[in-house]
Amino acid sequence: MQHYLSINDIDSLPKWVEEARDLKNNPLESKSLGKNKTIGLLFFNNSLRTRLSTQKAAMNLGMEVIVMNFGNEGWALEYEDGTIMNQGTSEHIKEAAQVVSQYCDIIGIRAFASLKDKEKDEAEVVLNGFKKFASVPIVNLESSVGHPLQALTDAITLAENSTKVKPKVVLSWAPHPKALPHAVANSFVEMMQRQNADFVITHPKGYELGTAITNSSKIEYDQDKALENADFVYVKNWSSYADYGKVLNQDQGWMITKEKLGNAKFMHCLPVRRNVVVEDAVLDSEQSLVIDQANNRTYAAQVVLKKLLENLK
């Protein structure tokens, strides 16, 4: 594996999950692997779990960590070829990526979708710009269309908590006051398509994810029907894909409640808006796995970095 850009870079999801769980039991077993190696984490958007868990994972492997909040601290980057840079951008990705590569052995990039230009977002200009011009491995810390570290985290959490050979897992849309990207939902769907599970996506009409992501996954517009006999309910808001970036529905009837959840386990990537996306009674119950998920972020990142470091030898 040269880079970790999407969930599809995982050759065997069960093996990666098993390895991550082993690392969780003995996180410092490969402490020498990252000796004299540096990871640079470049954040074009805010972060809590991704930043801290990836730093922790790198430290567990003996790496040095450089963090830069690029949106506030770096020069505005240009990504187009042949551009006359006499406007707002000060540095081209060609130079920036090569320079950062001199300082770091692995680079992590976090750059969200703008939700204004679908074609530009799907081109992943920031992530792919660094991939093209950097000379070291790139890790996707959440991009315009995917969050593969979160999806691997979710696979670990499902494996730890599932008591059935084929559990029923529901991805449910929930209301949110702001337009949010599709990245988490996209990667979760791609991950679930590689699982032995009864997987259902539920959302109001108009919130269909891209067909290239959902493929043949079951979609149910009746949330109550979708949630029947669920073992896990993964909740996430996303804006419209067809009417790109728009908020079409804020129906509070889609909020997850204890009654709707039934006996299922609740999952969410965090941060989550209480009593908008999900009621307090769910988040504060023993059915909530959100803190377990946050903890597993470290080991998802660690197994990815471990594999990249092993390839650097």
C-alpha positions in Angstrom: 0.0 0.0 0.0 1.5 3.3 -1.2 -1.1 5.6 0.3 -4.3 5.4 2.4 -6.8 7.5 0.5 -10.0 5.4 0.7 -11.4 2.3 2.3 -10.7 0.5 -1.0 -7.0 0.7 -0.2 -7.6 -2.0 2.4 -6.7 -5.4 0.9 -8.4 -7.5 3.6 -10.8 -5.7 6.0 -11.1 -8.6 8.4 -7.3 -8.9 8.7 -6.9 -5.1 9.3 -9.6 -5.2 11.9 -7.9 -8.1 13.7 -4.5 -6.4 13.5 -6.0 -3.1 14.9 -7.6 -5.0 17.8 -4.2 -6.7 18.5 -2.6 -3.2 18.6 -5.2 -2.1 21.0 -4.2 -4.8 23.4 -0.5 -3.9 23.0 -0.2 -0.5 21.5 3.5 -0.1 22.0 4.6 -3.4 20.5 5.9 -1.7 17.4 7.4 1.4 19.2 10.7 1.0 17.3 9.1 0.9 13.9 8.7 4.7 13.6 12.0 5.7 15.2 13.6 8.6 13.4 10.4 9.0 11.2 8.2 12.0 11.1 4.5 12.4 10.2 3.2 15.8 9.2 -0.5 16.4 9.8 -1.9 19.2 7.7 -5.4 20.4 8.7 -7.3 22.6 6.2 -10.4 22.1 8.5 -11.0 21.7 12.2 -10.5 18.5 14.0 -10.6 16.9 17.5 -10.6 13.1 17.3 -8.8 12.8 14.0 -6.0 15.1 15.1 -5.4 13.7 18.6 -5.9 10.0 17.7 -3.6 10.2 14.7 -1.0 11.9 16.9 -1.4 9.3 19.5 -1.1 6.5 17.0 2.1 8.0 15.5 3.5 8.3 19.1 2.7 4.7 19.8 4.8 3.8 16.8 7.7 6.0 17.9 7.2 8.7 15.3 7.8 12.4 15.7 4.7 14.5 14.9 4.4 17.9 13.2 1.0 19.5 13.1 0.0 22.5 11.0 -3.4 24.2 10.8 -2.9 25.0 7.2 -6.0 27.0 6.7 -4.9 29.6 9.3 -1.1 29.2 9.3 -0.1 28.3 5.7 0.0 30.3 2.5 -3.1 30.1 0.4 -2.4 27.4 -2.2 -2.9 27.3 -5.9 -3.8 23.9 -7.5 -4.4 24.7 -11.2 -1.7 24.3 -13.8 -0.7 27.3 -15.8 -2.4 29.8 -13.5 -1.1 33.4 -13.4 -0.9 33.8 -9.6 -1.7 37.5 -9.4 -4.8 37.1 -7.2 -5.3 35.5 -3.7 -3.1 32.4 -3.8 0.6 32.7 -2.8 2.1 29.3 -3.2 1.5 26.4 -5.7 0.8 22.9 -4.6 3.8 21.8 -6.7 6.3 23.5 -4.4 4.3 23.0 -1.2 4.0 19.3 -1.5 7.6 18.8 -2.4 8.8 21.0 0.5 6.6 19.2 3.1 7.9 15.9 1.7 11.5 16.9 2.7 10.4 17.4 6.3 8.1 14.4 6.7 8.1 10.6 5.9 4.3 10.5 5.9 1.8 13.3 5.3 -1.8 13.3 6.6 -4.3 15.7 4.8 -7.7 16.9 6.1 -9.6 19.0 3.6 -13.4 19.0 3.5 -15.8 19.5 0.7 -16.9 23.1 -0.1 -20.4 21.8 -1.0 -20.6 24.4 -3.7 -19.0 22.8 -6.7 -19.7 19.0 -6.9 -17.2 18.5 -9.8 -14.4 20.3 -7.9 -15.1 18.5 -4.7 -15.1 15.1 -6.3 -11.8 16.0 -8.0 -10.3 16.1 -4.5 -7.9 18.9 -5.5 -6.2 19.1 -2.2 -5.7 15.4 -1.4 -4.8 14.5 -5.0 -2.6 17.5 -5.3 -0.5 16.3 -2.5 -0.6 12.7 -3.8 0.6 13.9 -7.2 3.5 16.2 -6.1 4.6 14.8 -2.7 7.2 12.1 -2.7 6.0 10.3 0.5 2.8 8.4 1.5 -0.4 10.3 1.9 -3.1 9.5 4.5 -6.6 10.8 4.1 -7.7 12.4 7.4 -11.1 13.2 5.8 -11.5 14.6 2.3 -14.3 15.9 0.2 -15.8 12.5 -0.5 -14.4 10.1 2.1 -13.3 9.5 5.6 -11.6 6.1 5.5 -10.0 6.3 8.9 -13.5 6.7 10.4 -14.8 3.8 8.3 -12.0 1.5 9.6 -12.8 2.7 13.1 -16.4 1.7 12.6 -15.4 -1.7 11.3 -13.4 -2.3 14.5 -16.2 -1.1 16.7 -18.7 -3.4 14.9 -16.4 -6.4 15.3 -16.0 -5.7 19.0 -19.7 -5.4 19.7 -21.4 -7.8 17.3 -22.8 -11.0 18.7 -24.3 -12.3 15.4 -22.7 -13.8 12.3 -24.8 -11.4 10.2 -26.0 -8.4 12.2 -28.5 -5.9 10.9 -26.8 -2.5 10.5 -28.7 0.7 9.6 -27.3 3.9 8.4 -29.8 6.6 9.2 -29.9 10.2 8.1 -30.8 12.7 10.9 -31.6 16.4 10.8 -28.9 19.1 11.3 -29.1 22.9 11.1 -26.1 23.1 8.7 -25.3 21.5 5.3 -22.8 18.7 6.0 -20.5 16.7 3.6 -21.1 13.2 2.4 -17.6 11.9 3.4 -18.4 9.9 6.5 -21.6 8.4 5.1 -19.8 7.5 1.8 -17.0 5.6 3.5 -19.3 3.9 5.9 -21.4 2.6 3.0 -18.3 1.4 1.2 -17.0 -0.3 4.4 -20.4 -2.0 5.0 -20.5 -3.4 1.5 -17.5 -5.5 2.5 -19.2 -6.8 5.6 -21.4 -9.9 6.1 -24.3 -7.9 7.3 -27.9 -7.0 6.6 -27.2 -3.4 5.7 -29.9 -0.7 5.1 -29.6 3.0 4.4 -32.6 5.2 5.4 -33.2 8.9 4.7 -35.9 11.2 3.4 -36.3 11.3 -0.4 -33.9 13.8 -1.9 -31.0 12.7 0.3 -29.8 9.8 -1.8 -26.1 9.4 -1.8 -24.2 9.1 -5.1 -25.1 5.9 -7.0 -21.4 5.2 -7.5 -21.3 4.8 -3.7 -24.5 3.1 -2.8 -24.5 0.6 -5.8 -26.9 -2.2 -4.8 -27.2 -1.3 -1.1 -30.7 -1.4 0.2 -32.4 2.0 0.6 -35.6 2.4 2.7 -37.3 5.8 2.9 -39.4 4.7 5.9 -37.1 5.1 8.9 -39.3 3.1 11.3 -39.4 0.2 8.9 -35.6 0.4 8.4 -34.9 0.3 12.1 -37.0 -2.8 12.8 -34.8 -5.5 14.5 -31.7 -3.4 14.0 -28.5 -4.5 15.9 -26.6 -1.3 15.2 -27.9 2.1 14.1 -25.3 4.5 12.7 -26.6 8.0 12.5 -25.2 10.8 10.4 -26.5 13.9 8.7 -25.5 14.7 5.1 -26.7 17.4 2.6 -28.4 16.6 -0.7 -26.2 15.1 -3.3 -28.5 15.6 -6.3 -29.3 19.2 -5.3 -25.7 19.5 -4.2 -25.0 20.8 -0.8 -28.5 21.9 -0.1 -30.5 21.3 3.1 -33.9 20.0 1.9 -35.4 18.7 5.1 -35.0 19.4 8.8 -37.8 17.1 9.9 -37.2 16.5 13.7 -39.1 13.3 13.3 -35.9 11.8 12.0 -34.0 12.4 15.2 -33.0 9.2 16.9 -34.8 8.5 20.2 -34.7 5.6 22.7 -38.0 4.4 21.4 -36.7 4.3 17.8 -33.4 2.7 18.8 -35.1 -0.3 20.5 -32.4 -2.8 21.6 -29.8 -1.6 19.0 -26.4 -0.2 19.7 -26.0 3.5 18.7 -23.1 4.7 16.6 -22.0 8.2 15.5 -18.6 9.6 14.4 -18.9 12.7 16.7 -19.2 15.6 17.1 -22.9 15.3 17.5 -25.6 17.9 18.2 -27.6 16.6 21.2 -31.4 16.7 20.9 -31.1 17.5 17.2 -29.5 14.4 15.7 -30.1 12.2 18.8 -31.7 12.7 22.1 -29.7 12.7 25.4 -31.3 9.5 26.6 -29.6 7.6 23.7 -26.2 9.2 24.0 -26.1 8.8 27.8 -27.2 5.2 27.7 -25.2 2.0 27.7 -26.4 1.4 24.2 -24.2 4.3 22.9 -20.9 3.3 21.4 -19.7 6.7 20.5 -16.9 6.9 23.1 -15.7 3.4 22.1 -15.6 4.6 18.5 -13.6 7.6 19.5 -11.1 5.4 21.3 -10.8 3.1 18.3 -9.8 6.0 16.1 -6.3 5.6 17.6 -6.0 2.0 16.5 -7.5 2.5 13.1 -4.8 5.2 12.5 -2.1 3.1 14.0 -2.7 0.1 11.8 -2.6 2.3 8.7 0.6 4.1 9.8 2.2 0.7 10.7 1.6 -0.7 7.2 2.9 2.5 5.6 6.0 2.4 7.8 6.6 -1.2 7.0 6.6 -0.3 3.3 9.2 2.4 3.9 11.8 -0.1 5.1 
